[in-house]
Amino acid sequence: MLDSLLRISREIGPSLYERLEYNAPYIRGAMLGVDQFWLKAYIKDQFSNEATFQQSQLYSRVSIDFSYRPARWDEHCSALGYPENAGPIYCLVILREERDISTLDLPNYLENYPIFYEYWNPCIAV
């Protein structure tokens, strides 16, 4: 799965940066994630159990079918505010400071990728 996420990040990275560039002073970083509802359903439908899925990723790099849609996916997406026809991959944008993001001009999605915003404390190593 890591190879798929890296490929997607290379594909959408420039567009995401372009959409967020104006608010760059407020942004610490960004990452991609996989919707847990989707992932659990995918594992259940495609593999016998989670351990089999993890082994497939470690040893044989079985490609992930991100076009798969579990039952009730549309309801799940609607409940979470995902865009119509959303896929299971989302972008998480990490903010530099806690603030009301409604005051910023931030997109909620890019193509069919939902975008979420969270404040994380700085990671300081000693």
Backbone atoms as SQL, in Angstrom:
CREATE TABLE atoms (id INTEGER PRIMARY KEY, chain TEXT, resi INTEGER, resn TEXT, atom TEXT, x REAL, y REAL, z REAL);
INSERT INTO atoms VALUES
  (1, 'A', 1, 'MET', 'N', 0.822, -1.194, 0.000),
  (2, 'A', 1, 'MET', 'CA', 0.000, 0.000, 0.000),
  (3, 'A', 1, 'MET', 'C', 0.862, 1.251, 0.000),
  (4, 'A', 2, 'LEU', 'N', 2.013, 1.178, 0.651),
  (5, 'A', 2, 'LEU', 'CA', 2.876, 2.351, 0.716),
  (6, 'A', 2, 'LEU', 'C', 3.243, 2.843, -0.679),
  (7, 'A', 3, 'ASP', 'N', 3.544, 1.919, -1.586),
  (8, 'A', 3, 'ASP', 'CA', 3.910, 2.338, -2.936),
  (9, 'A', 3, 'ASP', 'C', 2.756, 3.071, -3.620),
  (10, 'A', 4, 'SER', 'N', 1.522, 2.622, -3.371),
  (11, 'A', 4, 'SER', 'CA', 0.354, 3.290, -3.953),
  (12, 'A', 4, 'SER', 'C', 0.180, 4.689, -3.377),
  (13, 'A', 5, 'LEU', 'N', 0.356, 4.827, -2.078),
  (14, 'A', 5, 'LEU', 'CA', 0.211, 6.137, -1.446),
  (15, 'A', 5, 'LEU', 'C', 1.310, 7.097, -1.910),
  (16, 'A', 6, 'LEU', 'N', 2.518, 6.591, -2.088),
  (17, 'A', 6, 'LEU', 'CA', 3.597, 7.439, -2.601),
  (18, 'A', 6, 'LEU', 'C', 3.296, 7.905, -4.023),
  (19, 'A', 7, 'ARG', 'N', 2.774, 7.011, -4.841),
  (20, 'A', 7, 'ARG', 'CA', 2.417, 7.376, -6.217),
  (21, 'A', 7, 'ARG', 'C', 1.341, 8.463, -6.211),
  (22, 'A', 8, 'ILE', 'N', 0.310, 8.272, -5.385),
  (23, 'A', 8, 'ILE', 'CA', -0.777, 9.257, -5.308),
  (24, 'A', 8, 'ILE', 'C', -0.244, 10.598, -4.814),
  (25, 'A', 9, 'SER', 'N', 0.648, 10.566, -3.831),
  (26, 'A', 9, 'SER', 'CA', 1.189, 11.831, -3.315),
  (27, 'A', 9, 'SER', 'C', 1.968, 12.573, -4.394),
  (28, 'A', 10, 'ARG', 'N', 2.693, 11.840, -5.238),
  (29, 'A', 10, 'ARG', 'CA', 3.408, 12.491, -6.336),
  (30, 'A', 10, 'ARG', 'C', 2.433, 13.073, -7.361),
  (31, 'A', 11, 'GLU', 'N', 1.319, 12.388, -7.572),
  (32, 'A', 11, 'GLU', 'CA', 0.334, 12.851, -8.552),
  (33, 'A', 11, 'GLU', 'C', -0.402, 14.106, -8.090),
  (34, 'A', 12, 'ILE', 'N', -0.836, 14.113, -6.836),
  (35, 'A', 12, 'ILE', 'CA', -1.666, 15.237, -6.379),
  (36, 'A', 12, 'ILE', 'C', -0.891, 16.302, -5.623),
  (37, 'A', 13, 'GLY', 'N', 0.352, 16.027, -5.265),
  (38, 'A', 13, 'GLY', 'CA', 1.143, 16.978, -4.489),
  (39, 'A', 13, 'GLY', 'C', 1.196, 18.372, -5.070),
  (40, 'A', 14, 'PRO', 'N', 1.548, 18.515, -6.350),
  (41, 'A', 14, 'PRO', 'CA', 1.616, 19.866, -6.913),
  (42, 'A', 14, 'PRO', 'C', 0.275, 20.613, -6.866),
  (43, 'A', 15, 'SER', 'N', -0.823, 19.919, -7.144),
  (44, 'A', 15, 'SER', 'CA', -2.147, 20.569, -7.103),
  (45, 'A', 15, 'SER', 'C', -2.523, 20.942, -5.679),
  (46, 'A', 16, 'LEU', 'N', -2.213, 20.064, -4.727),
  (47, 'A', 16, 'LEU', 'CA', -2.520, 20.358, -3.329),
  (48, 'A', 16, 'LEU', 'C', -1.718, 21.577, -2.872),
  (49, 'A', 17, 'TYR', 'N', -0.436, 21.600, -3.210),
  (50, 'A', 17, 'TYR', 'CA', 0.395, 22.741, -2.838),
  (51, 'A', 17, 'TYR', 'C', -0.170, 24.032, -3.429),
  (52, 'A', 18, 'GLU', 'N', -0.564, 23.980, -4.680),
  (53, 'A', 18, 'GLU', 'CA', -1.117, 25.161, -5.346),
  (54, 'A', 18, 'GLU', 'C', -2.365, 25.664, -4.640),
  (55, 'A', 19, 'ARG', 'N', -3.223, 24.730, -4.203),
  (56, 'A', 19, 'ARG', 'CA', -4.470, 25.123, -3.529),
  (57, 'A', 19, 'ARG', 'C', -4.218, 25.674, -2.122),
  (58, 'A', 20, 'LEU', 'N', -3.129, 25.236, -1.492),
  (59, 'A', 20, 'LEU', 'CA', -2.859, 25.635, -0.106),
  (60, 'A', 20, 'LEU', 'C', -1.804, 26.731, 0.022),
  (61, 'A', 21, 'GLU', 'N', -1.125, 27.060, -1.060),
  (62, 'A', 21, 'GLU', 'CA', 0.019, 27.959, -1.033),
  (63, 'A', 21, 'GLU', 'C', -0.287, 29.299, -0.349),
  (64, 'A', 22, 'TYR', 'N', -1.452, 29.851, -0.588),
  (65, 'A', 22, 'TYR', 'CA', -1.828, 31.136, -0.002),
  (66, 'A', 22, 'TYR', 'C', -1.824, 31.075, 1.525),
  (67, 'A', 23, 'ASN', 'N', -2.166, 29.907, 2.071),
  (68, 'A', 23, 'ASN', 'CA', -2.229, 29.741, 3.523),
  (69, 'A', 23, 'ASN', 'C', -0.991, 29.054, 4.100),
  (70, 'A', 24, 'ALA', 'N', 0.087, 28.993, 3.334),
  (71, 'A', 24, 'ALA', 'CA', 1.305, 28.298, 3.761),
  (72, 'A', 24, 'ALA', 'C', 1.813, 28.733, 5.141),
  (73, 'A', 25, 'PRO', 'N', 1.709, 30.003, 5.533),
  (74, 'A', 25, 'PRO', 'CA', 2.200, 30.379, 6.862),
  (75, 'A', 25, 'PRO', 'C', 1.475, 29.661, 8.017),
  (76, 'A', 26, 'TYR', 'N', 0.286, 29.158, 7.747),
  (77, 'A', 26, 'TYR', 'CA', -0.501, 28.497, 8.790),
  (78, 'A', 26, 'TYR', 'C', -0.350, 26.983, 8.765),
  (79, 'A', 27, 'ILE', 'N', 0.398, 26.444, 7.800),
  (80, 'A', 27, 'ILE', 'CA', 0.448, 24.994, 7.588),
  (81, 'A', 27, 'ILE', 'C', 1.820, 24.438, 7.941),
  (82, 'A', 28, 'ARG', 'N', 1.824, 23.384, 8.753),
  (83, 'A', 28, 'ARG', 'CA', 3.058, 22.721, 9.174),
  (84, 'A', 28, 'ARG', 'C', 3.436, 21.596, 8.206),
  (85, 'A', 29, 'GLY', 'N', 2.442, 20.902, 7.654),
  (86, 'A', 29, 'GLY', 'CA', 2.713, 19.788, 6.752),
  (87, 'A', 29, 'GLY', 'C', 1.428, 19.130, 6.308),
  (88, 'A', 30, 'ALA', 'N', 1.567, 18.053, 5.565),
  (89, 'A', 30, 'ALA', 'CA', 0.401, 17.316, 5.077),
  (90, 'A', 30, 'ALA', 'C', 0.774, 15.850, 4.907),
  (91, 'A', 31, 'MET', 'N', -0.224, 15.001, 4.940),
  (92, 'A', 31, 'MET', 'CA', -0.006, 13.572, 4.748),
  (93, 'A', 31, 'MET', 'C', -1.246, 12.946, 4.148),
  (94, 'A', 32, 'LEU', 'N', -1.081, 11.771, 3.595),
  (95, 'A', 32, 'LEU', 'CA', -2.215, 11.014, 3.073),
  (96, 'A', 32, 'LEU', 'C', -2.600, 9.943, 4.074),
  (97, 'A', 33, 'GLY', 'N', -3.874, 9.603, 4.094),
  (98, 'A', 33, 'GLY', 'CA', -4.362, 8.531, 4.945),
  (99, 'A', 33, 'GLY', 'C', -5.382, 7.707, 4.188),
  (100, 'A', 34, 'VAL', 'N', -5.713, 6.564, 4.758),
  (101, 'A', 34, 'VAL', 'CA', -6.710, 5.670, 4.176),
  (102, 'A', 34, 'VAL', 'C', -7.875, 5.587, 5.150),
  (103, 'A', 35, 'ASP', 'N', -9.069, 5.806, 4.645),
  (104, 'A', 35, 'ASP', 'CA', -10.275, 5.748, 5.459),
  (105, 'A', 35, 'ASP', 'C', -10.385, 4.367, 6.124),
  (106, 'A', 36, 'GLN', 'N', -10.521, 4.351, 7.433),
  (107, 'A', 36, 'GLN', 'CA', -10.537, 3.090, 8.181),
  (108, 'A', 36, 'GLN', 'C', -11.768, 2.235, 7.899),
  (109, 'A', 37, 'PHE', 'N', -12.913, 2.857, 7.688),
  (110, 'A', 37, 'PHE', 'CA', -14.126, 2.109, 7.325),
  (111, 'A', 37, 'PHE', 'C', -13.881, 1.348, 6.026),
  (112, 'A', 38, 'TRP', 'N', -13.309, 2.041, 5.041),
  (113, 'A', 38, 'TRP', 'CA', -13.016, 1.432, 3.753),
  (114, 'A', 38, 'TRP', 'C', -11.994, 0.312, 3.899),
  (115, 'A', 39, 'LEU', 'N', -10.919, 0.582, 4.641),
  (116, 'A', 39, 'LEU', 'CA', -9.837, -0.388, 4.777),
  (117, 'A', 39, 'LEU', 'C', -10.321, -1.672, 5.460),
  (118, 'A', 40, 'LYS', 'N', -11.108, -1.537, 6.514),
  (119, 'A', 40, 'LYS', 'CA', -11.617, -2.734, 7.210),
  (120, 'A', 40, 'LYS', 'C', -12.527, -3.547, 6.296),
  (121, 'A', 41, 'ALA', 'N', -13.378, -2.878, 5.532),
  (122, 'A', 41, 'ALA', 'CA', -14.258, -3.584, 4.602),
  (123, 'A', 41, 'ALA', 'C', -13.449, -4.242, 3.487),
  (124, 'A', 42, 'TYR', 'N', -12.432, -3.544, 2.992),
  (125, 'A', 42, 'TYR', 'CA', -11.590, -4.090, 1.925),
  (126, 'A', 42, 'TYR', 'C', -10.871, -5.351, 2.394),
  (127, 'A', 43, 'ILE', 'N', -10.297, -5.300, 3.576),
  (128, 'A', 43, 'ILE', 'CA', -9.599, -6.466, 4.129),
  (129, 'A', 43, 'ILE', 'C', -10.566, -7.626, 4.313),
  (130, 'A', 44, 'LYS', 'N', -11.735, -7.332, 4.868),
  (131, 'A', 44, 'LYS', 'CA', -12.728, -8.387, 5.095),
  (132, 'A', 44, 'LYS', 'C', -13.177, -9.039, 3.788),
  (133, 'A', 45, 'ASP', 'N', -13.373, -8.229, 2.741),
  (134, 'A', 45, 'ASP', 'CA', -13.862, -8.757, 1.463),
  (135, 'A', 45, 'ASP', 'C', -12.784, -9.404, 0.617),
  (136, 'A', 46, 'GLN', 'N', -11.542, -8.935, 0.722),
  (137, 'A', 46, 'GLN', 'CA', -10.483, -9.395, -0.175),
  (138, 'A', 46, 'GLN', 'C', -9.497, -10.384, 0.445),
  (139, 'A', 47, 'PHE', 'N', -9.439, -10.436, 1.760),
  (140, 'A', 47, 'PHE', 'CA', -8.468, -11.285, 2.455),
  (141, 'A', 47, 'PHE', 'C', -9.177, -12.048, 3.558),
  (142, 'A', 48, 'SER', 'N', -8.559, -13.129, 4.015),
  (143, 'A', 48, 'SER', 'CA', -9.211, -13.927, 5.057),
  (144, 'A', 48, 'SER', 'C', -9.158, -13.237, 6.415),
  (145, 'A', 49, 'ASN', 'N', -8.112, -12.438, 6.659),
  (146, 'A', 49, 'ASN', 'CA', -8.019, -11.693, 7.917),
  (147, 'A', 49, 'ASN', 'C', -6.955, -10.603, 7.775),
  (148, 'A', 50, 'GLU', 'N', -6.821, -9.796, 8.798),
  (149, 'A', 50, 'GLU', 'CA', -5.892, -8.668, 8.731),
  (150, 'A', 50, 'GLU', 'C', -4.444, -9.129, 8.628),
  (151, 'A', 51, 'ALA', 'N', -4.097, -10.228, 9.294),
  (152, 'A', 51, 'ALA', 'CA', -2.720, -10.731, 9.222),
  (153, 'A', 51, 'ALA', 'C', -2.365, -11.132, 7.791),
  (154, 'A', 52, 'THR', 'N', -3.303, -11.748, 7.077),
  (155, 'A', 52, 'THR', 'CA', -3.058, -12.129, 5.687),
  (156, 'A', 52, 'THR', 'C', -2.834, -10.882, 4.832),
  (157, 'A', 53, 'PHE', 'N', -3.627, -9.856, 5.081),
  (158, 'A', 53, 'PHE', 'CA', -3.464, -8.594, 4.359),
  (159, 'A', 53, 'PHE', 'C', -2.086, -8.003, 4.627),
  (160, 'A', 54, 'GLN', 'N', -1.682, -7.949, 5.889),
  (161, 'A', 54, 'GLN', 'CA', -0.388, -7.365, 6.242),
  (162, 'A', 54, 'GLN', 'C', 0.758, -8.153, 5.613),
  (163, 'A', 55, 'GLN', 'N', 0.652, -9.470, 5.616),
  (164, 'A', 55, 'GLN', 'CA', 1.690, -10.288, 4.982),
  (165, 'A', 55, 'GLN', 'C', 1.744, -10.032, 3.482),
  (166, 'A', 56, 'SER', 'N', 0.581, -9.848, 2.857),
  (167, 'A', 56, 'SER', 'CA', 0.562, -9.588, 1.421),
  (168, 'A', 56, 'SER', 'C', 1.281, -8.285, 1.104),
  (169, 'A', 57, 'GLN', 'N', 1.184, -7.322, 2.003),
  (170, 'A', 57, 'GLN', 'CA', 1.827, -6.035, 1.785),
  (171, 'A', 57, 'GLN', 'C', 3.331, -6.109, 2.040),
  (172, 'A', 58, 'LEU', 'N', 3.735, -6.930, 2.996),
  (173, 'A', 58, 'LEU', 'CA', 5.150, -7.038, 3.322),
  (174, 'A', 58, 'LEU', 'C', 5.932, -7.853, 2.299),
  (175, 'A', 59, 'TYR', 'N', 5.340, -8.946, 1.844),
  (176, 'A', 59, 'TYR', 'CA', 6.113, -9.893, 1.052),
  (177, 'A', 59, 'TYR', 'C', 5.816, -9.858, -0.439),
  (178, 'A', 60, 'SER', 'N', 4.586, -9.659, -0.821),
  (179, 'A', 60, 'SER', 'CA', 4.286, -9.759, -2.252),
  (180, 'A', 60, 'SER', 'C', 3.814, -8.447, -2.862),
  (181, 'A', 61, 'ARG', 'N', 3.631, -7.440, -2.028),
  (182, 'A', 61, 'ARG', 'CA', 3.186, -6.131, -2.522),
  (183, 'A', 61, 'ARG', 'C', 1.982, -6.241, -3.451),
  (184, 'A', 62, 'VAL', 'N', 0.967, -6.921, -2.966),
  (185, 'A', 62, 'VAL', 'CA', -0.278, -7.022, -3.717),
  (186, 'A', 62, 'VAL', 'C', -0.826, -5.616, -3.891),
  (187, 'A', 63, 'SER', 'N', -1.188, -5.262, -5.110),
  (188, 'A', 63, 'SER', 'CA', -1.696, -3.913, -5.331),
  (189, 'A', 63, 'SER', 'C', -3.093, -3.773, -4.732),
  (190, 'A', 64, 'ILE', 'N', -3.377, -2.589, -4.277),
  (191, 'A', 64, 'ILE', 'CA', -4.648, -2.284, -3.635),
  (192, 'A', 64, 'ILE', 'C', -5.590, -1.709, -4.681),
  (193, 'A', 65, 'ASP', 'N', -6.815, -2.195, -4.693),
  (194, 'A', 65, 'ASP', 'CA', -7.822, -1.701, -5.634),
  (195, 'A', 65, 'ASP', 'C', -8.597, -0.565, -4.969),
  (196, 'A', 66, 'PHE', 'N', -8.121, 0.666, -5.154),
  (197, 'A', 66, 'PHE', 'CA', -8.760, 1.807, -4.520),
  (198, 'A', 66, 'PHE', 'C', -10.100, 2.159, -5.169),
  (199, 'A', 67, 'SER', 'N', -10.454, 1.481, -6.247),
  (200, 'A', 67, 'SER', 'CA', -11.779, 1.701, -6.850),
  (201, 'A', 67, 'SER', 'C', -12.858, 0.864, -6.148),
  (202, 'A', 68, 'TYR', 'N', -12.438, -0.047, -5.271),
  (203, 'A', 68, 'TYR', 'CA', -13.386, -0.865, -4.499),
  (204, 'A', 68, 'TYR', 'C', -14.254, 0.053, -3.635),
  (205, 'A', 69, 'ARG', 'N', -15.550, -0.248, -3.590),
  (206, 'A', 69, 'ARG', 'CA', -16.466, 0.504, -2.737),
  (207, 'A', 69, 'ARG', 'C', -17.280, -0.473, -1.905),
  (208, 'A', 70, 'PRO', 'N', -17.151, -0.419, -0.589),
  (209, 'A', 70, 'PRO', 'CA', -17.922, -1.316, 0.274),
  (210, 'A', 70, 'PRO', 'C', -19.389, -0.898, 0.340),
  (211, 'A', 71, 'ALA', 'N', -20.192, -1.804, 0.854),
  (212, 'A', 71, 'ALA', 'CA', -21.604, -1.486, 1.083),
  (213, 'A', 71, 'ALA', 'C', -21.692, -0.264, 1.993),
  (214, 'A', 72, 'ARG', 'N', -22.625, 0.610, 1.700),
  (215, 'A', 72, 'ARG', 'CA', -22.899, 1.811, 2.487),
  (216, 'A', 72, 'ARG', 'C', -21.782, 2.865, 2.409),
  (217, 'A', 73, 'TRP', 'N', -20.937, 2.745, 1.413),
  (218, 'A', 73, 'TRP', 'CA', -19.853, 3.717, 1.253),
  (219, 'A', 73, 'TRP', 'C', -20.386, 5.132, 1.052),
  (220, 'A', 74, 'ASP', 'N', -21.420, 5.253, 0.208),
  (221, 'A', 74, 'ASP', 'CA', -21.986, 6.586, -0.043),
  (222, 'A', 74, 'ASP', 'C', -22.528, 7.210, 1.236),
  (223, 'A', 75, 'GLU', 'N', -23.184, 6.408, 2.078),
  (224, 'A', 75, 'GLU', 'CA', -23.703, 6.908, 3.352),
  (225, 'A', 75, 'GLU', 'C', -22.551, 7.345, 4.262),
  (226, 'A', 76, 'HIS', 'N', -21.516, 6.536, 4.302),
  (227, 'A', 76, 'HIS', 'CA', -20.339, 6.846, 5.123),
  (228, 'A', 76, 'HIS', 'C', -19.725, 8.175, 4.669),
  (229, 'A', 77, 'CYS', 'N', -19.543, 8.314, 3.357),
  (230, 'A', 77, 'CYS', 'CA', -18.951, 9.543, 2.805),
  (231, 'A', 77, 'CYS', 'C', -19.802, 10.763, 3.124),
  (232, 'A', 78, 'SER', 'N', -21.095, 10.617, 2.977),
  (233, 'A', 78, 'SER', 'CA', -22.012, 11.720, 3.259),
  (234, 'A', 78, 'SER', 'C', -21.926, 12.133, 4.729),
  (235, 'A', 79, 'ALA', 'N', -21.869, 11.148, 5.629),
  (236, 'A', 79, 'ALA', 'CA', -21.807, 11.435, 7.062),
  (237, 'A', 79, 'ALA', 'C', -20.525, 12.171, 7.442),
  (238, 'A', 80, 'LEU', 'N', -19.441, 11.887, 6.720),
  (239, 'A', 80, 'LEU', 'CA', -18.168, 12.528, 7.035),
  (240, 'A', 80, 'LEU', 'C', -17.901, 13.789, 6.228),
  (241, 'A', 81, 'GLY', 'N', -18.824, 14.118, 5.323),
  (242, 'A', 81, 'GLY', 'CA', -18.651, 15.320, 4.515),
  (243, 'A', 81, 'GLY', 'C', -17.689, 15.160, 3.359),
  (244, 'A', 82, 'TYR', 'N', -17.429, 13.921, 2.960),
  (245, 'A', 82, 'TYR', 'CA', -16.565, 13.678, 1.805),
  (246, 'A', 82, 'TYR', 'C', -17.268, 14.192, 0.553),
  (247, 'A', 83, 'PRO', 'N', -16.499, 14.552, -0.473),
  (248, 'A', 83, 'PRO', 'CA', -17.129, 14.978, -1.728),
  (249, 'A', 83, 'PRO', 'C', -17.817, 13.788, -2.405),
  (250, 'A', 84, 'GLU', 'N', -18.747, 14.085, -3.288),
  (251, 'A', 84, 'GLU', 'CA', -19.426, 13.025, -4.038),
  (252, 'A', 84, 'GLU', 'C', -18.384, 12.243, -4.840),
  (253, 'A', 85, 'ASN', 'N', -18.554, 10.929, -4.901),
  (254, 'A', 85, 'ASN', 'CA', -17.628, 10.023, -5.592),
  (255, 'A', 85, 'ASN', 'C', -16.240, 10.005, -4.957),
  (256, 'A', 86, 'ALA', 'N', -16.163, 10.256, -3.668),
  (257, 'A', 86, 'ALA', 'CA', -14.871, 10.252, -2.979),
  (258, 'A', 86, 'ALA', 'C', -14.271, 8.860, -2.972),
  (259, 'A', 87, 'GLY', 'N', -12.969, 8.831, -3.052),
  (260, 'A', 87, 'GLY', 'CA', -12.239, 7.584, -2.899),
  (261, 'A', 87, 'GLY', 'C', -11.859, 7.407, -1.435),
  (262, 'A', 88, 'PRO', 'N', -11.156, 6.333, -1.119),
  (263, 'A', 88, 'PRO', 'CA', -10.814, 6.047, 0.279),
  (264, 'A', 88, 'PRO', 'C', -9.581, 6.788, 0.798),
  (265, 'A', 89, 'ILE', 'N', -8.880, 7.485, -0.080),
  (266, 'A', 89, 'ILE', 'CA', -7.678, 8.214, 0.335),
  (267, 'A', 89, 'ILE', 'C', -8.068, 9.642, 0.691),
  (268, 'A', 90, 'TYR', 'N', -7.542, 10.133, 1.805),
  (269, 'A', 90, 'TYR', 'CA', -7.797, 11.518, 2.188),
  (270, 'A', 90, 'TYR', 'C', -6.474, 12.225, 2.466),
  (271, 'A', 91, 'CYS', 'N', -6.516, 13.536, 2.446),
  (272, 'A', 91, 'CYS', 'CA', -5.364, 14.373, 2.786),
  (273, 'A', 91, 'CYS', 'C', -5.606, 14.960, 4.167),
  (274, 'A', 92, 'LEU', 'N', -4.598, 14.904, 4.994),
  (275, 'A', 92, 'LEU', 'CA', -4.652, 15.541, 6.308),
  (276, 'A', 92, 'LEU', 'C', -3.628, 16.663, 6.301),
  (277, 'A', 93, 'VAL', 'N', -4.095, 17.886, 6.480),
  (278, 'A', 93, 'VAL', 'CA', -3.220, 19.055, 6.525),
  (279, 'A', 93, 'VAL', 'C', -3.032, 19.419, 7.990),
  (280, 'A', 94, 'ILE', 'N', -1.773, 19.524, 8.377),
  (281, 'A', 94, 'ILE', 'CA', -1.424, 19.783, 9.777),
  (282, 'A', 94, 'ILE', 'C', -1.133, 21.277, 9.934),
  (283, 'A', 95, 'LEU', 'N', -1.883, 21.907, 10.818),
  (284, 'A', 95, 'LEU', 'CA', -1.778, 23.357, 11.016),
  (285, 'A', 95, 'LEU', 'C', -0.703, 23.705, 12.036),
  (286, 'A', 96, 'ARG', 'N', -0.116, 24.880, 11.887),
  (287, 'A', 96, 'ARG', 'CA', 0.933, 25.349, 12.799),
  (288, 'A', 96, 'ARG', 'C', 0.393, 25.779, 14.161),
  (289, 'A', 97, 'GLU', 'N', -0.821, 26.283, 14.166),
  (290, 'A', 97, 'GLU', 'CA', -1.391, 26.770, 15.414),
  (291, 'A', 97, 'GLU', 'C', -2.880, 26.469, 15.444),
  (292, 'A', 98, 'GLU', 'N', -3.396, 26.338, 16.659),
  (293, 'A', 98, 'GLU', 'CA', -4.835, 26.127, 16.800),
  (294, 'A', 98, 'GLU', 'C', -5.543, 27.402, 16.401),
  (295, 'A', 99, 'ARG', 'N', -6.516, 27.268, 15.524),
  (296, 'A', 99, 'ARG', 'CA', -7.249, 28.456, 15.073),
  (297, 'A', 99, 'ARG', 'C', -8.556, 28.010, 14.442),
  (298, 'A', 100, 'ASP', 'N', -9.429, 28.959, 14.290),
  (299, 'A', 100, 'ASP', 'CA', -10.704, 28.718, 13.620),
  (300, 'A', 100, 'ASP', 'C', -10.423, 28.697, 12.123),
  (301, 'A', 101, 'ILE', 'N', -10.463, 27.504, 11.516),
  (302, 'A', 101, 'ILE', 'CA', -10.097, 27.414, 10.102),
  (303, 'A', 101, 'ILE', 'C', -11.153, 28.014, 9.185),
  (304, 'A', 102, 'SER', 'N', -12.330, 28.318, 9.728),
  (305, 'A', 102, 'SER', 'CA', -13.349, 28.934, 8.880),
  (306, 'A', 102, 'SER', 'C', -12.927, 30.340, 8.439),
  (307, 'A', 103, 'THR', 'N', -11.929, 30.919, 9.140),
  (308, 'A', 103, 'THR', 'CA', -11.440, 32.244, 8.760),
  (309, 'A', 103, 'THR', 'C', -10.426, 32.166, 7.615),
  (310, 'A', 104, 'LEU', 'N', -10.006, 30.957, 7.277),
  (311, 'A', 104, 'LEU', 'CA', -9.046, 30.766, 6.192),
  (312, 'A', 104, 'LEU', 'C', -9.766, 30.236, 4.961),
  (313, 'A', 105, 'ASP', 'N', -9.234, 30.518, 3.822),
  (314, 'A', 105, 'ASP', 'CA', -9.801, 30.028, 2.567),
  (315, 'A', 105, 'ASP', 'C', -9.144, 28.686, 2.245),
  (316, 'A', 106, 'LEU', 'N', -9.663, 27.616, 2.842),
  (317, 'A', 106, 'LEU', 'CA', -9.077, 26.288, 2.694),
  (318, 'A', 106, 'LEU', 'C', -10.050, 25.350, 1.979),
  (319, 'A', 107, 'PRO', 'N', -9.560, 24.588, 1.014),
  (320, 'A', 107, 'PRO', 'CA', -10.439, 23.655, 0.304),
  (321, 'A', 107, 'PRO', 'C', -10.782, 22.446, 1.166),
  (322, 'A', 108, 'ASN', 'N', -11.953, 21.858, 0.930),
  (323, 'A', 108, 'ASN', 'CA', -12.376, 20.651, 1.642),
  (324, 'A', 108, 'ASN', 'C', -12.091, 19.381, 0.863),
  (325, 'A', 109, 'TYR', 'N', -11.712, 19.529, -0.389),
  (326, 'A', 109, 'TYR', 'CA', -11.364, 18.368, -1.195),
  (327, 'A', 109, 'TYR', 'C', -10.495, 18.797, -2.367),
  (328, 'A', 110, 'LEU', 'N', -9.802, 17.838, -2.920),
  (329, 'A', 110, 'LEU', 'CA', -9.009, 18.015, -4.134),
  (330, 'A', 110, 'LEU', 'C', -9.313, 16.807, -5.004),
  (331, 'A', 111, 'GLU', 'N', -9.895, 17.061, -6.174),
  (332, 'A', 111, 'GLU', 'CA', -10.399, 15.985, -7.032),
  (333, 'A', 111, 'GLU', 'C', -11.377, 15.161, -6.191),
  (334, 'A', 112, 'ASN', 'N', -11.136, 13.856, -6.020),
  (335, 'A', 112, 'ASN', 'CA', -12.055, 13.079, -5.182),
  (336, 'A', 112, 'ASN', 'C', -11.413, 12.718, -3.836),
  (337, 'A', 113, 'TYR', 'N', -10.422, 13.511, -3.425),
  (338, 'A', 113, 'TYR', 'CA', -9.745, 13.289, -2.148),
  (339, 'A', 113, 'TYR', 'C', -10.241, 14.301, -1.114),
  (340, 'A', 114, 'PRO', 'N', -10.892, 13.842, -0.040),
  (341, 'A', 114, 'PRO', 'CA', -11.284, 14.764, 1.029),
  (342, 'A', 114, 'PRO', 'C', -10.036, 15.362, 1.690),
  (343, 'A', 115, 'ILE', 'N', -10.168, 16.563, 2.187),
  (344, 'A', 115, 'ILE', 'CA', -9.072, 17.206, 2.906),
  (345, 'A', 115, 'ILE', 'C', -9.573, 17.562, 4.306),
  (346, 'A', 116, 'PHE', 'N', -8.806, 17.163, 5.313),
  (347, 'A', 116, 'PHE', 'CA', -9.102, 17.484, 6.704),
  (348, 'A', 116, 'PHE', 'C', -7.972, 18.333, 7.256),
  (349, 'A', 117, 'TYR', 'N', -8.281, 19.100, 8.291),
  (350, 'A', 117, 'TYR', 'CA', -7.301, 19.993, 8.904),
  (351, 'A', 117, 'TYR', 'C', -7.258, 19.708, 10.396),
  (352, 'A', 118, 'GLU', 'N', -6.033, 19.578, 10.922),
  (353, 'A', 118, 'GLU', 'CA', -5.848, 19.350, 12.354),
  (354, 'A', 118, 'GLU', 'C', -4.646, 20.147, 12.836),
  (355, 'A', 119, 'TYR', 'N', -4.732, 20.556, 14.084),
  (356, 'A', 119, 'TYR', 'CA', -3.577, 21.167, 14.722),
  (357, 'A', 119, 'TYR', 'C', -2.844, 20.069, 15.481),
  (358, 'A', 120, 'TRP', 'N', -1.545, 19.975, 15.285),
  (359, 'A', 120, 'TRP', 'CA', -0.677, 19.073, 16.052),
  (360, 'A', 120, 'TRP', 'C', 0.377, 19.922, 16.741),
  (361, 'A', 121, 'ASN', 'N', 0.664, 19.596, 17.984),
  (362, 'A', 121, 'ASN', 'CA', 1.760, 20.264, 18.670),
  (363, 'A', 121, 'ASN', 'C', 3.055, 19.984, 17.935),
  (364, 'A', 122, 'PRO', 'N', 4.001, 20.918, 17.978),
  (365, 'A', 122, 'PRO', 'CA', 5.288, 20.665, 17.346),
  (366, 'A', 122, 'PRO', 'C', 5.963, 19.462, 18.001),
  (367, 'A', 123, 'CYS', 'N', 6.683, 18.708, 17.207),
  (368, 'A', 123, 'CYS', 'CA', 7.450, 17.575, 17.718),
  (369, 'A', 123, 'CYS', 'C', 8.841, 18.079, 18.057),
  (370, 'A', 124, 'ILE', 'N', 9.160, 18.092, 19.326),
  (371, 'A', 124, 'ILE', 'CA', 10.446, 18.612, 19.764),
  (372, 'A', 124, 'ILE', 'C', 11.214, 17.470, 20.440),
  (373, 'A', 125, 'ALA', 'N', 12.341, 17.121, 19.879),
  (374, 'A', 125, 'ALA', 'CA', 13.170, 16.061, 20.456),
  (375, 'A', 125, 'ALA', 'C', 14.227, 16.680, 21.361),
  (376, 'A', 126, 'VAL', 'N', 14.516, 15.990, 22.443),
  (377, 'A', 126, 'VAL', 'CA', 15.549, 16.492, 23.356),
  (378, 'A', 126, 'VAL', 'C', 16.661, 15.480, 23.485);
